[in-house]
Amino acid sequence: MTRMSVRLFGAAVFAIAALYTLQSQQYLITFGDVLGPSVFPVIVGIPMMILSASLVVFPTGDVAWPGRDRLWRQAAALAAFVGYTLVMEEVGFPIATAALIALIGFIMGGSPWRALALGAVFGPGLWALFDQVLGLPLDFLGTLFG
């Protein structure tokens, strides 16, 4: 990356962090913790703004841009994550998570069978961990099936 690319990246991250922090202030809960739910996003957002501003002010190094193959893989992974958020309510946590893990494994160059096996194990496994062990309720089958 050229120094201008580093500055543009820093400015983009700063804008995202500022919007993230600002949006977190919209959470209003009248019960529970004294600090409320907006504390964690602020703890993440403010250092993110400071560090990204340092990239704008003090850009360092000339890092080469990744090749087209890597950029396509990054775009495919981003599309997989966006798709995951769009279908999770419809198909449920285990199926959506299994599909995401399999897709990411395949995108990263893994064997299709290993990626499918990891998804088949970790999708339901993570659901059991969150829902049954930690008590965080997640839909098993979603609205499409039930």
TADA-V172604 format. One record per residue. N is the residue number from 1. RES is the residue in one letter. OMEGA is omega as a letter, one per 20 degrees, with the letter a starting at -180 (* if undefined). Layout:
n->(N | N)
res->(RES | RES)
omega->(OMEGA | OMEGA)
This chain:
n->(1 | 2 | 3 | 4 | 5 | 6 | 7 | 8 | 9 | 10 | 11 | 12 | 13 | 14 | 15 | 16 | 17 | 18 | 19 | 20 | 21 | 22 | 23 | 24 | 25 | 26 | 27 | 28 | 29 | 30 | 31 | 32 | 33 | 34 | 35 | 36 | 37 | 38 | 39 | 40 | 41 | 42 | 43 | 44 | 45 | 46 | 47 | 48 | 49 | 50 | 51 | 52 | 53 | 54 | 55 | 56 | 57 | 58 | 59 | 60 | 61 | 62 | 63 | 64 | 65 | 66 | 67 | 68 | 69 | 70 | 71 | 72 | 73 | 74 | 75 | 76 | 77 | 78 | 79 | 80 | 81 | 82 | 83 | 84 | 85 | 86 | 87 | 88 | 89 | 90 | 91 | 92 | 93 | 94 | 95 | 96 | 97 | 98 | 99 | 100 | 101 | 102 | 103 | 104 | 105 | 106 | 107 | 108 | 109 | 110 | 111 | 112 | 113 | 114 | 115 | 116 | 117 | 118 | 119 | 120 | 121 | 122 | 123 | 124 | 125 | 126 | 127 | 128 | 129 | 130 | 131 | 132 | 133 | 134 | 135 | 136 | 137 | 138 | 139 | 140 | 141 | 142 | 143 | 144 | 145 | 146)
res->(M | T | R | M | S | V | R | L | F | G | A | A | V | F | A | I | A | A | L | Y | T | L | Q | S | Q | Q | Y | L | I | T | F | G | D | V | L | G | P | S | V | F | P | V | I | V | G | I | P | M | M | I | L | S | A | S | L | V | V | F | P | T | G | D | V | A | W | P | G | R | D | R | L | W | R | Q | A | A | A | L | A | A | F | V | G | Y | T | L | V | M | E | E | V | G | F | P | I | A | T | A | A | L | I | A | L | I | G | F | I | M | G | G | S | P | W | R | A | L | A | L | G | A | V | F | G | P | G | L | W | A | L | F | D | Q | V | L | G | L | P | L | D | F | L | G | T | L | F | G)
omega->(r | a | r | r | r | r | r | r | r | r | r | r | r | r | r | r | r | r | r | a | r | r | a | r | r | a | r | r | a | a | r | a | r | a | r | a | a | a | a | r | r | r | r | a | a | r | r | r | a | a | r | r | r | r | r | a | a | r | a | r | r | a | a | r | r | r | a | a | r | r | r | r | r | r | r | r | r | r | r | r | r | r | r | a | a | a | a | a | a | a | r | a | a | a | r | a | r | r | r | a | r | r | a | r | r | r | a | r | r | r | r | a | r | r | r | r | r | r | a | r | a | r | r | r | r | r | r | r | a | a | a | a | a | r | r | a | r | r | r | a | r | a | a | a | a | *)
